[in-house]
Amino acid sequence: MPPRKGGTNLSKQGQIYVNGENVNRGQTAVADVGGTMAMSHIPRTKASATTKTSSGTKAGLIKQSNFSIAPLILEGVKLHKLQLNDVIKQHLKDLRISDIQLSRSGHFTIYAADVSSFNRLLNELTPILATNGQATAKIYVPRSIQRIKDTEKVAFVKNVDIEIPEGRITEALKDVGLDAIDVVRLMNKTKNVPTRTIKITFSDPHNRNTFVHTGLQVDSMHFIAEAANQNTKPVQCFICLQYNHVAKYCKTKQQICARCGETHRIEQCTAASDLIKCCNCKGSHIATSNECATYKEQEKRIKNLVNQYSSPNTPTTSAPAIHDLNEFPLLPNLLQRQQEHIHNELFDEIINVLSSKMEKIIEETTSRLF
């Protein structure tokens, strides 16, 4: 598996805001917080009704968190939990941490209780640890969570004319108040020519969702937008055939046959069809089959991860599409109204003149007869 440094650049982000959902006991959930991520963790224990500070003392009963704060992974330190707790207690006294967990591999998972504590841990903990003999310390948001959060900031627009430059699209987004941080036209990898698909990355999911709802309007041209889909396909190594890493980062480097599970390439396999055996679930199918029970478990886990950590795909404020005539009916033209007014005045004047003339004729005719 590649080095898990997906979130190290988050320490350079500015202030964050929260838009999430209620979190039940024993659950963790994540929400985008202005380019960063936050998740709340409420352990399933009898003491979960109380909040613990970094010193471990009770701070009194609290309500369930209405927002969610992402966990932070700390690696590269040679400390046990109590030592890390004491370092935080000494140097970051007002920090609120709900839990610290230590894995067998020596990586810490730290759950901040509020956004301010999350930001301070991300920005201040590494320098503090460096001054305490832990120069190799690194803190970041888990890569799997960051990938989900990055995906929900992306939208695609198809069938955009090749002649329309990215700059015009950027200006059009800015004109309607959408905060896009990257606009790029996708290239055909085989022919190395530009395609008619535009990829747009926004500053947060709310801008993206609003854009998907309204679409792209470049002057008089309108294009339908669609949200990027989350990838729920499990990653499988084609050397050992295990999940959650690719062949480049496989630690075993021992080729496993997808047909029989033995240590040879599948092209060299001589096992009969009735002896096919998956090395993961021990079922009678090849190890790369989508029908594998282990594959389905991994797929379900990823889908749960996406559902748990992604924001609702709805715009912050519902805005009708500007090209919709039902929402924006055409208004009468000012010149048209003026012309109608002039025509009415002329018609009235002609009627008055004719009436006056007829009265005069009748009067003259009557005087001649009598």
GUKE-319077 format. One record per residue (C-alpha): x, y negated, z negated. Coordinates in pm, whole numbers, padded with zeros to 5 digits, always signed. Each point is the difference from the previous one (the first is absolute). Layout:
N
XYZ/...
This chain:
370
+00000+00000+00000/+00135-00348+00082/+00111-00232-00280/-00310-00144-00162/+00073-00366+00040/-00327-00099+00157/-00082-00264-00256/+00334-00152-00089/-00065-00308+00206/-00311-00080-00199/+00205-00180-00264/+00033-00289+00240/-00372-00055+00029/-00175-00297-00155/-00292-00008-00239/-00264+00266+00046/-00377+00019-00036/-00223+00295-00068/-00303+00138+00175/-00077+00352-00107/-00251+00232-00159/-00081+00131-00346/+00227+00282-00114/-00132+00296-00200/+00195+00180-00266/+00253+00244+00130/+00011-00172+00339/+00239-00227+00178/-00096-00235+00278/+00176-00263+00204/-00092-00330+00161/+00185-00242+00220/+00120-00301-00190/+00109-00267+00242/+00257+00208+00182/+00095+00197-00310/-00184+00289-00156/-00148+00058-00339/-00157+00297-00169/-00151+00064-00339/+00065+00322-00190/-00229+00112-00283/+00116+00329-00154/-00263+00259-00091/+00064-00003-00376/-00187-00090-00313/+00213-00310-00027/-00096-00118+00347/-00248-00245-00150/+00289-00200-00140/+00276-00193+00170/+00362+00060-00093/+00267-00262+00032/+00356+00089+00097/+00079+00050-00369/-00273+00266-00027/-00223-00191-00243/-00374-00026+00043/-00130-00323+00142/-00365+00071-00065/-00291+00130+00204/-00031-00120+00358/-00244+00049+00282/+00082+00201+00309/+00219-00188+00243/-00190-00166+00284/+00311+00004+00218/+00267+00254+00079/+00375-00020-00022/+00245+00224+00184/+00253+00207-00191/+00367-00085+00034/+00270+00262+00052/+00331-00058-00181/+00299+00211+00102/+00377-00008-00037/+00001-00040-00380/+00142+00236-00262/-00245-00066-00282/-00270+00190-00180/-00348-00144-00052/+00064-00150-00342/+00315-00176+00121/-00184-00153+00297/-00287-00096-00228/+00241-00176-00237/+00174-00188+00284/-00337-00131+00122/-00105-00079-00358/+00317-00199-00063/+00027-00197+00324/-00362-00020+00120/-00189-00034-00325/-00329-00133+00138/-00024+00270+00267/-00310+00224-00008/+00064+00360+00106/-00263+00271-00028/+00232+00298+00053/+00353+00114+00089/+00053+00347+00146/+00328+00183+00067/+00025+00272+00265/+00235+00297-00007/+00208-00165+00271/+00064-00297-00230/-00231-00247+00173/-00223-00223-00213/-00356-00095+00092/-00103-00323-00171/-00363-00114-00019/-00041-00373-00056/-00318-00106-00179/-00041-00329+00186/+00119-00179+00313/+00240-00229-00183/+00176+00298-00157/+00012+00171+00340/+00173-00301+00158/+00248-00040-00283/+00094+00367+00002/+00057-00015+00374/+00210-00317-00016/+00176+00008-00338/+00048+00359-00117/+00282+00096+00241/+00229-00293-00096/-00065+00069-00369/+00090+00367+00040/+00315-00096+00195/+00121-00206-00297/-00063+00302-00221/+00226+00237+00190/-00256+00119+00258/+00139-00161+00316/-00158+00257+00234/-00357-00064-00117/-00262-00043+00273/-00370-00075-00044/-00264+00022+00273/-00359+00085+00085/-00044+00366+00107/+00052+00034+00373/-00323+00195+00055/-00203-00283-00153/+00186-00271+00188/-00062+00180+00331/-00374-00001-00070/+00002-00367-00096/+00204-00096+00306/-00237+00187+00233/-00309-00180-00127/+00152-00333+00104/+00026+00106+00366/-00251-00038+00284/+00013+00079+00371/-00155-00182+00295/-00026+00194+00326/-00048-00109+00362/+00174-00333-00054/+00117-00142+00333/+00374+00030+00058/+00010-00369+00093/-00107-00110-00351/+00318-00059-00205/+00025+00088-00369/+00041-00370-00081/-00350-00082+00128/-00143+00277-00218/+00188-00128-00305/-00137-00350+00061/-00355+00134+00040/+00023+00183-00333/+00139-00307-00173/-00279-00219+00141/-00266+00211-00174/+00192+00015-00329/+00133+00357+00018/+00345+00062-00148/+00188+00228+00242/+00365+00072-00071/+00078+00194+00318/-00152+00025+00348/+00163+00241+00244/-00099+00157+00330/+00064+00375+00001/+00236+00145+00259/-00035+00318+00204/+00284+00214-00137/+00051+00206+00316/-00026-00278+00257/+00126-00279-00229/-00269-00239+00122/-00246-00209-00207/-00346+00144-00059/-00337-00170-00045/-00006+00078-00375/+00091-00259-00264/+00102+00094-00354/-00068-00267-00263/+00125+00015-00359/-00173-00227-00251/+00111-00128-00339/-00266+00204-00183/-00291+00240+00067/-00260-00275-00037/+00132-00195+00298/+00019+00324+00199/-00355+00107-00085/-00141-00342+00089/+00185+00014+00333/-00135+00348+00076/-00352-00128-00066/+00027-00312+00218/+00241+00116+00269/+00262-00200+00188/-00111-00320+00172/+00259-00161+00228/-00166-00311+00144/-00289+00136+00211/+00118+00362-00015/-00119+00245-00264/+00157+00335-00093/-00123+00268-00240/+00234+00084-00288/+00032+00325-00192/+00169+00092-00327/+00306+00224-00009/-00081+00353-00113/+00166+00150-00305/+00215+00303+00080/-00135+00300-00192/+00206+00265+00179/+00246+00171-00238/+00371-00030+00077/+00157+00343+00048/+00367+00092+00029/+00072+00217+00303/+00302+00160-00167/-00136+00131-00331/-00368-00057+00098/-00075-00165-00336/-00197-00325-00026/+00075-00361-00098/+00336-00031+00174/+00139+00020+00354/+00281+00216+00139/+00251-00285-00016/-00025-00006-00380/-00045+00374-00061/+00216+00114-00291/+00003+00371+00083/+00106-00021+00368/-00104+00366+00022/-00219+00064+00305/-00322+00182-00088/-00205+00179+00265/-00354-00136+00036/-00127+00347+00102/+00135+00235-00266/+00167-00223-00260/+00343+00156+00043/+00326-00192+00048/+00020-00031+00379/-00137-00220+00277/-00350+00071+00128/+00139+00072+00348/+00196+00288-00150/-00296+00148-00189/-00086+00362+00086/-00285+00040-00249/-00318+00154+00140/-00317-00208+00023/-00156+00182-00294/+00304-00081-00216/-00021-00378+00037/+00025-00155-00346/+00001-00364-00114/+00289-00076-00235/-00211-00259-00184/-00339+00157-00072/+00090+00361+00098/-00294+00005+00244/-00002+00184+00332/+00082-00301+00218/+00308-00198+00098/+00128-00251-00255/-00071-00299+00228/-00370+00080+00036/-00255-00267-00091/-00213+00279-00148/+00261+00070-00268/-00136-00038-00353/+00314-00188-00106/-00037-00236+00296/-00361-00072-00094/+00099-00062-00362/+00265-00248+00111/-00245-00169+00237/-00258-00029-00277/+00261-00147-00234/+00094-00265+00256/-00365-00088+00067/-00061-00037-00374/+00308-00220-00020/-00130-00221+00282/-00349-00023-00150/+00144-00078-00343/+00253-00260+00105/-00158-00178+00297/-00226-00304-00016/-00357+00001+00139/+00001-00070+00373/-00228-00302-00025/+00068-00370+00061/+00024-00231-00298/-00271-00222+00146/-00233+00131+00266/+00034-00221+00304/-00208+00046+00317/+00182+00044+00328/+00030-00338+00169/-00104+00143+00338/-00330+00136-00139/-00285-00209+00148/-00240+00127-00266/+00220-00142-00275/+00103-00306+00200/-00287-00094+00240/+00071-00257+00267/-00099-00354-00101/-00179-00239+00245/+00239-00218+00193/+00000-00368-00101/-00005-00113+00363/-00293+00232+00067/-00196-00157-00287/+00077-00350+00128/-00116+00090+00350/-00327+00143-00134/-00059-00320-00197/+00061-00218+00307/-00232+00215+00214/-00278-00030-00257/+00037-00379-00015/-00007-00030+00380/-00309+00219+00021/-00182-00211-00260/+00098-00321+00181/-00126+00131+00337/-00333+00101-00155/-00039-00344-00155/+00076-00177+00329/-00244+00219+00195/-00271-00049-00261/+00046-00377+00009/-00010-00004+00382/-00318+00210+00014/-00173-00226-00248/+00090-00305+00211/-00129+00164+00321/-00327+00098-00165/-00043-00349-00136/+00058-00165+00344/-00237+00242+00174/-00272-00069-00254/+00030-00378+00040/-00041+00026+00380/-00312+00208-00023/-00171-00228-00243/
